[in-house]
Amino acid sequence: MLGRAGAASGGVHQTYATLGSLLTSLSRAAPHTTTCDSLRRISQLAFEEVNAGASTAEHPTASPDRTLFVLHGLLGCGRNWRSWAKRLVEGAAAAAPAAGGPWRALLVDLRCHGASARRVGLHPPHNMATAAEDVARLVFEQCGHHPPAAVLGHSMGGKVALALLEHTRSRGPQSAAAADAPSSPSTAAAAAAAASAASGSAAGAGPAGGRVAGLSSGGPRDATPRSSAFAPFSTTSASAAAAAASPSAAAAAAAAATTAAAAHRRHGQDEGPTCAPPRQLWVLDSQPGLVAAEQDAGTGVSRVLQTVHSVPLPIPNRAWLLKRLRESGLTDALATWLASNLAPLHEAPHSHSHSHSHSHSHGHSHSHGGAAVGAAGAGPLTWTFDVAGAGALYMSYRTTQYWRTLEAPPPGTAVHLVRGGRSDRWPEDQQRRLAQALAHAQAAATAAAGAGAGAGAGAGAGAAAARVAAGTFDLHVLPQAGHWLHVDDPNGLLQLVLPRLVAGQ
């Protein structure tokens, strides 16, 4: 997720609540037409592949138990993790037996981000559940029914990873977000109000006159080529504002969106076979619970989204954008990072490109499904991400929770959550709830180990096997790292992940 916004202003709580309610309304599905292409071709996520290690006769390419999937944060893309992922697979290849073949990491571009933003078939609603389904299709295509070695997700990608576990556990219309949503009569009423606000009254009409149709991902674009078509931010419906301000109402709205997504799949797309849960799941400084408006204001993520929305398109050049972002109050570091997420205008998120390169030279990285775009300088330029879709995903991030996933991971999956000791994403209530989830998971693992030992499986061996079979959850803290773990303490993160990855723990 974003960080280091570096600016604060008066009335910030109201600004974020207003933005949140507007983004909630953007999560409704836009009209679309499904092509006659196969499901794989129209809905596979783009990714970059990093390889390390030598091929063998038995393993000419990386096997599933040596395959990793890396999920980036909001407004990012897979290549943000290229350097660190390269060190990880190189370390694994050096530490693991060579007979097992090479290792590979797939640096995934999530829906509405990077090269995946230019894919047809990734239809709204854009939320944690649908993003997880995208990843599940990719994992199945790459690994079949075999569990991959690990899925690592940073920030928003971490919550998508948790949603992926729930997707593999249950294929029903209810997601983990719906399972965690309160079901009281008052919440049901709030959900109805939120769903009504999200549905809108007509295509092209936003809340109280705010024009948003041009930025509904997958739908028609507004005639005015400006991301500021979101304006005015101050016009919101009362029910949508209530959903943004109330965690219970927001969670109910997310559940309603998930139900709508399930109905969309039943009527428009076949889910296809699901993947196996990964052996390890690494949640990197991602909040498993709801993110209240006050916490959102503290991180500055909504302010950054609002700033991005305000940038007129096309962008003349990178220098112009840097100047505008700095004048908006963003730090140099954040402005520079945002300005690296640019592409020539002809490669805009809705150009629907289809490139499927599959070269496999070891020791190199390869792009699958679209060329990686860098910090382009000359214009005209546009964002590599779908602004509206990214906003809807962030609203879903705020309004879904996966505490039960941590407390009871799927059998055979070891869940590791890594928190930055200096991260601004962990208020006291989240830390207390995290400690409760850890205690609950440890108690369950202890009970499972006791049951295994009681079954006469031998001293220690049966208990260890029962613990793995039950699924585990462990919490780690990198004291010197902020939210950007792989940037603030890349060595510390590598020392956490690498030995456990090689050992299969």
Secondary structure by P-SEA (a helix, b strand, c coil): ccccccccccaaaaaaaaaaaaaaaaccccbbbbccccccccccccbbbbbbccccccccccccccbbbbbbccccccccaaaaaaaaaaaaaacccccccbbbbbbccccccccccccccccccccaaaaaaaaaaaaaaacccccccbbbbcaaaaaaaaaaaaaaacccccccccccccccaaaaaaaaaaaaaaaccccccccccccccccccccccccccccccccccccccaaaaaaaacaaaaaaaaaaaaaaaaaaaacccccccccccccbbbbcccccccccaaaaaaaaaaaaaaaaaacccccccaaaaaaaaaaacccaaaaaaaaacccccccccccbbbbbbbbbccccccccccccccccccccbbbcccaaaaaaaaaaaaccccccccccccccbbbbbbbccccccccaaaaaaaaaaaaaaaaaaaaaaaaaaaaccccaaaaaaaaaaacbbbbbbccccccccccccaaaaaaacaaaaaacc
